[in-house]
Amino acid sequence: MGTHSVMPGECLESIAHRYGFTDPRLIYDHPDNAALRRARPDPNVLLPGDEVVIPEREVKWFDAATEQRHRFVVRRRPVLLRMRMLDGAGNPRSGIPYRVEFQQTVLHGVTSANGIVEQPVPAWVPQARVTLDCEGAEERYDVALGYLDPVTHEEGLRQRLKALGYYVEAPGIPEDVRLRHAIYAYEHANDLPATGYPNSDLYEKLVEHYCS
Amino acid sequence: MSDPILVAASRRAGEGGNTVVEPPEVRRIVVAQGIEFTRQNRHDLIAKHPDASPEAVASVLAGIFPDAMPARVPGVFLYEWEGRHRALYYSATQHVMYAMETVDDKRRFMEALGTEGIIVIYDGHARYGRGPCFGPDPAPGDDWEAGTEPTYRGLFRMGFPHIAVPVHEVLTHGYRATLLPASEPRPDRASCDPDMRPHVDRLAPLRVSAMHPDSAVVAQLARQVGVEPEGDERFWTYHATGDAEHGRECHVVLRAGWSDPSYPFNLAATELRCRMFCHLGCSTFSHNYPVLRKLKGWKREGDARFAYWTTAPSLSGTTVTFLSHLMTYPEYSAGESWVPWLRYGVRKANQELRRTGMKYQLI
């Protein structure tokens, strides 16, 4: 049994892969990770510095005859990059050809009726580029996988508000103002009391809206 | 091709997938507040009149940018940074982010004119068409003309080469005036501001001593003109009734010079890169539209180089009115032509001006 201190870009999927676990729940559901579960209800949204207890791997024994071939199947859920692309009016951007690139791999697809981009990307890949081919004009997104921070942290708030179009990069606006305005505008647009400051209603709505 | 957008995602997002919305269009707006029209000037005006009626105070407050915006457009976020008042607003309907800021000096106004893609609105005196004029303090002095620090204060010349003003205007604002000497040829009609053209044939050379019946006033005027009160130098003038308060009086012809190299801060020397320019001072369609569009040649180009003006003497607060209607345009607008958005804003602003009894329109 050991402890792993979470590094930027890590989530339970990548930690499980690193320690040779096929099922991340074996780590997350371990009794010694009760505190982690309370603090991080989504095992794939951790904060750098979080401590994860890594249990001993269980050795499985099988009886098998010699001089024969035996087939062992490991069942694991594929790790997917899944993004829902919406236009500014909130409509799904459906039927758009796209490609997902990481390292030497290029995967092609077309966004679904719900605007979904979905492709398997191994747990150890830290970044993928999604390129939408919008009638000849390319729109590119560098997706930092596993880098999503908890919504209760400033960076996590900023990441979600940026993806949802509320936090914009504009010259001459200090970062703290951009974040406060993004919160204010998001609250205003989503019928929440407009405070401009982080609060539990905002967290809840953002997690629901961003699906993480 | 634009830079990739960095998005942080979970390796196992919920069923819906991490939601990524197409980034909004950012419209940057610089509101240049002229002398006597700065936010501070307007608040000082209220402070100087403690006996003013609540209605009068409310009327002034309702025209102060950006302070008055949240009352008209809920969701406008005000902040101050580097000593300048600013506002942000995201219209979910339009999917447009408005990033607005105030400037109150000539240098920043000129920088804004030269900034690609932005909107510049001048809110201040038209100075009889001479151009936007800047200064922190509306007290009489050179900030009403060339400027005590010409880089930051005084006129940004945007008018016809010759503009006439009544003598009381020169006296009231106490600036050093550059009158057109009668030793120079009578200005031709085309070089004169439209307000002056009907009087060109009646221009008469006058000594300063003949411009006003009061010798004390003549002495002050002579100081501002830079001549002796009893001197023999004559200047081009005409007599006319400027307004009811002052009645018939002498008007003097000034060098205004949108392209006069003697005044480096002028329109001819400025490369406009902004996408839209509005001059909301008095009667600017008559004074400055022909200069910008015809003489300078800054003409509309497709979905760029928009310009808006006023048709008659205007009041402060027009900026708040116009912007609030633009910001509440009820259609999707991001990445689309600005034409429907601007048409809507102008139409709604003009409806409001008419409804509130104003005698001017945006054009």
Interface residues (C-beta under 8 A of the other chain):
Chain A: C11 E13 S14 D42 N44 V45 V79 L80 L81 R82 M83 R84 M85 L86 D87 G88 A89 G90 R93 N114 I116 V117 E118 V121 A123 R129 E138 E139 R140 Y141 D142 V143 A144 L145 G146 Y147 L148 D149 Q159 K162 A163 L164 G165 Y166 V168 A170 G172 I173 P174 V177 R178 R180 H181 Y184 A185 H188 A189 A194 G196 H209 Y210 C211 S212
Chain B: M1 S2 D3 P4 I5 L6 V7 A8 A9 S10 R11 R12 A13 G14 E15 G16 G17 N18 T19 V20 V21 E22 P23 P24 V26 R28 P74 G75 F77 Y79 W81 R86 L88 Y89 Y90 A92 H95 M97 A99 E101 Y332 A334 G335
